[in-house]
Amino acid sequence: MSLIKEITVQELKHYRDKYIPHQLIDVREAYEADIASFNAELIPMGEILNQIDRIKKDVPVVIHCRSGARSAAVIDKLQTQFGFTNLYNLKGGIIAWANEIDNSLTP
């Protein structure tokens, strides 16, 4: 497994509050995003390898799921097979975002 860089929900909130360029990708299934989402680009885990062209290479890319496990697996595959170096796993996923940033979400 390759080294997975992480970003905390507080760091992501700072990126968003300060309009720091980044891409946020949600690798959960559509039905999960329908339940709780925070304006991420939805590319489900099973489809992401077929949609590599949607992943930016010129800005930090934060990938998230519900808890951080699926997104870490996706990042490992993207780094190993496609050489991405700008990917960050959202530590704790949308659960951490809901608990620490936006209590209105129910992941």
C-alpha positions in Angstrom: 0.0 0.0 0.0 1.3 3.4 -0.9 1.6 6.3 1.6 -1.8 7.9 1.9 -1.8 11.7 2.7 -4.6 12.8 4.9 -6.4 16.1 5.5 -8.6 16.8 8.5 -12.1 18.2 8.3 -10.8 21.4 9.9 -8.2 21.8 7.2 -10.8 21.1 4.5 -13.1 23.7 6.0 -10.2 26.2 5.9 -9.7 25.4 2.2 -13.4 26.0 1.6 -13.7 29.2 3.7 -10.6 30.8 2.1 -11.5 29.6 -1.4 -8.2 27.7 -1.7 -8.3 25.9 -5.0 -9.0 22.2 -4.6 -11.3 19.4 -5.9 -13.5 17.4 -3.5 -14.6 14.0 -4.7 -17.1 11.7 -3.0 -16.5 8.0 -3.8 -19.7 6.8 -2.0 -22.7 5.4 -3.9 -25.3 7.9 -5.2 -27.9 6.7 -2.6 -25.4 7.6 0.2 -24.8 11.0 -1.3 -28.6 11.6 -1.4 -28.7 11.1 2.3 -25.8 13.4 3.2 -23.5 15.5 1.0 -21.5 18.6 1.2 -21.1 19.7 -2.4 -18.5 17.2 -3.5 -18.2 15.8 -7.0 -19.8 12.3 -6.9 -17.7 9.6 -8.6 -18.6 6.3 -7.0 -15.7 4.0 -6.0 -16.7 1.4 -8.7 -16.6 4.0 -11.4 -13.6 6.1 -10.6 -11.0 4.1 -12.5 -13.0 4.6 -15.6 -13.3 8.4 -15.0 -9.7 9.3 -14.4 -10.0 12.3 -16.7 -12.3 14.0 -14.1 -9.6 14.0 -11.4 -7.6 17.2 -11.5 -3.8 17.1 -11.4 -3.1 20.8 -10.9 -4.7 21.3 -7.4 -5.0 19.3 -4.2 -7.7 16.6 -4.6 -9.5 15.6 -1.4 -11.3 12.3 -1.7 -13.9 11.2 0.9 -16.4 8.5 1.7 -18.4 7.8 4.8 -15.5 7.0 7.2 -12.3 7.3 5.2 -11.7 3.6 4.4 -13.0 3.4 0.8 -11.4 6.7 -0.1 -8.1 5.5 1.2 -8.4 2.4 -1.0 -9.2 4.5 -4.0 -6.3 6.8 -3.3 -3.9 3.9 -3.0 -5.1 2.5 -6.4 -4.9 5.9 -8.1 -1.4 6.6 -6.7 -0.1 3.1 -7.5 -1.6 2.6 -11.0 -1.8 6.1 -12.3 0.9 8.0 -10.5 -1.2 10.7 -8.8 0.7 12.7 -6.2 -1.9 15.4 -5.2 -4.5 13.2 -3.5 -5.6 13.6 0.1 -7.9 11.3 2.1 -10.5 13.1 4.3 -9.7 11.8 7.7 -12.9 10.3 9.2 -14.9 11.0 6.1 -18.3 12.6 6.1 -18.9 11.2 9.6 -16.2 13.5 10.9 -17.5 16.4 8.9 -21.0 15.9 10.4 -19.6 15.6 13.9 -17.1 18.4 13.8 -18.2 20.9 11.2 -21.9 20.6 10.2 -24.2 19.0 12.7 -27.1 19.3 10.3 -25.8 16.3 8.3 -26.8 12.8 9.2 -24.4 10.4 7.5 
